């Protein structure tokens, strides 16, 4: 699995916008991956977040 500091700067989760920037994907692609069950999103206090572990897992898929 990729090293955390390469993507997260110490964060445990990212907004959809930040996840898009780090992965180089569009918002619609992030939502599509989530709908297909390929990317887990979490809701906290009305915000939708992508856990850092999910970003790393997605990048590590072969």
C-alpha positions as CSV (number, residue, x, y, z in Angstrom):
1,X,0.0,0.0,0.0
2,X,1.2,3.5,-0.8
3,X,2.8,5.5,2.0
4,X,0.3,7.8,3.8
5,X,2.3,11.0,3.7
6,X,2.3,10.8,-0.1
7,X,-1.4,11.6,-0.2
8,X,-2.8,12.7,3.2
9,X,-0.7,15.3,4.9
10,X,-1.9,13.7,8.2
11,X,-5.6,13.9,7.3
12,X,-7.8,10.9,8.1
13,X,-10.5,11.9,5.5
14,X,-11.0,14.3,2.6
15,X,-13.9,16.2,1.2
16,X,-15.1,15.1,-2.3
17,X,-13.4,18.1,-3.8
18,X,-10.0,17.3,-2.1
19,X,-10.3,13.7,-3.0
20,X,-10.8,14.6,-6.7
21,X,-7.7,16.8,-6.6
22,X,-5.5,14.1,-5.1
23,X,-6.7,11.4,-7.4
24,X,-7.1,13.5,-10.5
25,X,-10.7,12.4,-11.0
26,X,-13.9,14.3,-11.6
27,X,-16.6,14.6,-8.9
28,X,-18.9,12.4,-11.1
29,X,-16.3,9.7,-11.2
30,X,-15.9,9.7,-7.4
31,X,-19.7,9.5,-7.0
32,X,-19.9,6.7,-9.7
33,X,-17.2,4.7,-7.8
34,X,-19.1,5.1,-4.6
35,X,-22.4,4.0,-6.2
36,X,-20.7,0.9,-7.7
37,X,-19.3,0.1,-4.2
38,X,-15.7,0.6,-5.3
39,X,-15.1,3.6,-3.0
40,X,-16.6,3.9,0.5
41,X,-17.8,7.4,1.6
42,X,-18.7,8.4,5.1
43,X,-21.1,11.1,6.3
44,X,-20.2,13.2,9.4
45,X,-22.2,16.2,10.5
46,X,-23.8,16.7,7.1
47,X,-20.5,16.4,5.2
48,X,-19.6,13.6,2.9
49,X,-16.0,12.5,3.3
50,X,-13.6,10.0,1.7
51,X,-11.4,8.2,4.3
52,X,-7.7,8.3,3.4
53,X,-7.6,4.5,3.7
54,X,-10.1,4.4,0.9
55,X,-8.0,6.6,-1.4
56,X,-5.0,4.5,-0.7
57,X,-6.9,1.2,-1.2
58,X,-8.3,2.5,-4.6
59,X,-4.8,3.4,-5.7
60,X,-3.4,0.1,-4.7
61,X,-5.9,-2.0,-6.7
62,X,-4.3,-4.0,-9.5
